[in-house]
Amino acid sequence: MKENITIGLIHALEESEEPIRGSFKSIWPEVNLKEYSDFDLSIDRANGVEESMIRSRIIGLGKDAVNDKVDAILYTCSAFGNAINAAKEEFDIPVLKPNESAFKAAIKAKKDVNILVTFKPSLDLLTNEFKEMSHGQGIGIQGYLIDSALDLLKDNRIEDHNQRILDFINSLPSDETIVLGQFSMARAAEKINSQMPNRLVLNTPDAAVTELKDLFSD
């Protein structure tokens, strides 16, 4: 593996920061991280700000990372897929959307998929993104918004947030894949794994860090 790898993390939701840092600490602790943020992006996305303005800001954050000589970029907020696709075209280094690694793992599992989100603007974007990635694979896809869970997290009621997610998973078929569609939701992963060890529940930050580490291990 190349030494002194630096990954640029680009945040649009404050609640995404802690989970991705935790995933790097547990999976790839020796990597260097540089972080960039524009938390107004999530507010503006929810308020329907024009896509061209969103895209310009997403690319601008990527340019900051490239100027700092990062080796790859990972965007950590799920509601900006088209803008991140534009960033992929802009830069000559690896650029990952937050969900694509988990989606690859879900497709590989060849089971019907349930994508869970707590941020409403992510719902249709992620289900449509998965449909595009899995086209022709014969995999069923359902997307669900877990109401009020993000509000609980913003109020620092982390255990209630995690329990809300776990309860929702319990309502879904046990033989289907679950994707926690936002980095912020990965806080529930440990509780889910301990109480549902036989279920396939993918969290996006772990999947993204694993793919990045593998990418630089070649």
Buried (B, 14 or more C-beta within 10 A) or exposed (E): EEEEBBBBBBBBBBBBBBBBBBBBEEBBEEBEBBBBBBBEBBEBBEEEBEEEEBBEBBBEBBEBBBEEEBBBBBBBBBBBBEBBBBBBEBBEBBBBBBBBBBBBBBBEBEBBBBBBBBBEBBBEBBBEBBBEBBEEEEBEBEBBBBEEBBEBBEEEBBEBBBBBBBEBBEEBEEEBBBBBBBBBBBBBBEBBEEEBEEBBBBBBBBBBBBBBBEBBEE
